[in-house]
Amino acid sequence: MVKVKATVHGAISLVNAIATQKGATLGIELKVDATVEATPGKGINILSENKSLSSRLISKTIEKIISKNELEENKIEVTIDSEIPTGYGLKSSSAISSAVSLACSKIFKPKFTDKQILLAGVEASIESKVSITGAYDDACSCYYGGFNVTDNFKRNRVFSEKAPANLIAVIFIPKNRKRGNLKNLKILSTVFENAWELAKKRDYWSAMNINGLATAAILNSDSKIIINLLEKGAYGASISGNGPSIAAITKKENESNIKKLFSSLEGNVIVSKINNNKAEVYEL
């Protein structure tokens, strides 16, 4: 019997990758733990609160790492414990697939590189239809932490660096989970391309704010909230991913002002530190 545990963190969007296949993200401290146990036998057993979304994704990820022959001889039990709300654009599926991939690699593919581990989760995300682009940008920030600017089409990390440790993300989780039509993001592809170019030059907050205004306008959010957040001291504010959550990056002293702004809306607020730590895995 072998049992390992992998920890991968969440992330928020700075530039949405759907329009151009190029994205930028920032790691946050909310985390996912995946515990994988391999015992003699057969079959995959998944224990997770969010059954429907994650079981397809988790099974696909496992199959990317563990060969058919090994699956014939090993019973795989996966337990997922996540702090990241699912379905709000906070990269829970990238964090889950990366954590499962990392844990399975530790047992069955110890020589796998970071990129191979990441790509297993990315491919599984596309095949299980959890993601349109495979979300390589999301996976990079979940796995490596810090800022990551990526070309999702080429599966390439164009630029990455650690983020200032004194920043926090104040994240609004709306009660209404309605999202606009994602296909319409392509209408503003030049806007997203420009935002991405800014992120590549390390002008992250301008990139995030442009992304915020563009995604809010397209995905039926009120773009005035982005401006109001900046007035209250946010460096950057945007819809995260395809929404509907809204993230504001700021310093600790502005936390209460930003929370107050969100309090007029229906939903909850989560505050998370920025994460610069790489995913980790160890035997139990």
Secondary structure, 3 states (H helix, E strand, C coil): CEEEEEEEEEEEEEECCCCCCEEEEEEEEEEEEEEEEEEECCCEEEECCCHHHHHHHHHHHHHHHCCHHHHHHEEEEEEEEECCCCCCCCCHHHHHHHHHHHHHHHHHCCCCCHHHHHHHHHHHHHHCCCCCCCCHHHHHHHHHCCEEEEECCCCEEEEEECCCCCEEEEEEEECCCCCCCHHHHHHHHHHHHHHHHHHHCCCHHHHHHHHHHHHHHHCCCCCHHHHHHHHCCCCEEEECCCCCCEEEEEEHHHHHHHHHHHHCCCEEEEEEEECCCCCEEEEC
